[in-house]
Amino acid sequence: MLQFHYSRLSINARRVWVTLLEKNLEFEPILMKLNGDQFKAEFLKLNPFHHIPVLIDDDFKVFESLAILDYLEAKYPTPSFMPTDAKDIAKVRTIELVTVNELPPASIILMKDVLDIPVEDKKIETAKQTMTTAVQYFEDNLDPSNSYFIGEQFTYADIVAGTAVASIPLLGISLEPYPKVSKWLANLQQRDSWKQTAPSPEDIEKSKAVMKAILQNR
Ligand SMILES: N[C@@H](CCC(=O)N[C@@H](CS)C(=O)NCC(=O)O)C(=O)O
C-alpha cells in the first residue's frame, strides 16, 4: 500500500494529500512532527533534505511534491488531473511553478511577521508585493463563467494553487479584492478532499511554536 509522510499544516504535503484523495487511492498516512521527526536517521534515508512530503509505493520512494504528483498521475492515471492540449499543459505547469517558486519565499517572510520574529520592513513590503502579484496572476487566469483554471476540468493547477492560496489569508493578506480567486477557492473548498485536509484552527494554533522554531533559523 502507498505510504504518505505528511504533516497537517504542510502546504507542500497538502497538494499530495488532496491528489491521493481525489484519485481515490488507498494509503497509509504517516503523520510527522516537524520538531524533530524529519531529522531522524530513518527519515533522512527517505529524504536527505529532511522535508515532507514523501511517498512510498512498495519499494519505490519519491519526494518533492511536484515529482510525487507526476508519479501519481503516471502510475494512477484515472481520474486524470493533467490536460492533454499543449496550451493547457503549459498553463497548468506555469500555475504550479508560480505557486511553488514565488509563494514560499514570500510566505516565509510574512509568516515570520505573523509569529513576531523580527524582519526588516522592506522585506515585508517586497513579500507582500510578490504575494499580490501572484494572486493577481491567478485572478487574471480565471474566467468567472468556468469552475477551474482549465474550464470545467479540475487539474493540478487547481490542486497546487488552490491548496496554497487557501493559506494566504493566514499571512495577513485578504483575498477580498480578488473576486474570481475568492469564488474559485470557495468552489474548491466544497470538495471532500479540501474539507478532509483543511487544518483546524486548533491545528494552526498548535503549529505556531514549531513553525517559529523552524523559521527562526531561516
Ligand atoms: N520543494 C519541496 C518543499 C518541501 C518542504 O519544504 N516541506 C516542509 C514542510 S511544508 C518541511 O518538511 N520542513 C521541515 C524541514 O525542512 O526541516 C516540496 O515541494 O516537496
The ligand as an SDF file (V2000), in Angstrom:
LIG
                    3D

 20 19  0  0  0  0  0  0  0  0999 V2000
   10.1440   21.5750   -2.5360 N   0  0  0  0  0  0  0  0  0  0  0  0
    9.6650   20.7030   -1.5050 C   0  0  0  0  0  0  0  0  0  0  0  0
    9.4590   21.5000   -0.2310 C   0  0  0  0  0  0  0  0  0  0  0  0
    9.1320   20.6060    0.9630 C   0  0  0  0  0  0  0  0  0  0  0  0
    9.1320   21.3860    2.2800 C   0  0  0  0  0  0  0  0  0  0  0  0
    9.7020   22.4740    2.3840 O   0  0  0  0  0  0  0  0  0  0  0  0
    8.4970   20.7850    3.2990 N   0  0  0  0  0  0  0  0  0  0  0  0
    8.4620   21.4050    4.6250 C   0  0  0  0  0  0  0  0  0  0  0  0
    7.0480   21.3670    5.1640 C   0  0  0  0  0  0  0  0  0  0  0  0
    5.9490   22.3960    4.2270 S   0  0  0  0  0  0  0  0  0  0  0  0
    9.3140   20.6060    5.5960 C   0  0  0  0  0  0  0  0  0  0  0  0
    9.3460   19.4010    5.5450 O   0  0  0  0  0  0  0  0  0  0  0  0
   10.0000   21.3060    6.5140 N   0  0  0  0  0  0  0  0  0  0  0  0
   10.7870   20.6910    7.5590 C   0  0  0  0  0  0  0  0  0  0  0  0
   12.2540   20.8580    7.3500 C   0  0  0  0  0  0  0  0  0  0  0  0
   12.6780   21.3340    6.2720 O   0  0  0  0  0  0  0  0  0  0  0  0
   13.0060   20.5100    8.2670 O   0  0  0  0  0  0  0  0  0  0  0  0
    8.3720   20.0140   -1.9660 C   0  0  0  0  0  0  0  0  0  0  0  0
    7.6700   20.6080   -2.8170 O   0  0  0  0  0  0  0  0  0  0  0  0
    8.0640   18.8910   -1.5400 O   0  0  0  0  0  0  0  0  0  0  0  0
  1  2  1  0
  2  3  1  0
  2 18  1  0
  3  4  1  0
  4  5  1  0
  5  6  2  0
  5  7  1  0
  7  8  1  0
  8  9  1  0
  8 11  1  0
  9 10  1  0
 11 12  2  0
 11 13  1  0
 13 14  1  0
 14 15  1  0
 15 16  2  0
 15 17  1  0
 18 19  2  0
 18 20  1  0
M  END
$$$$
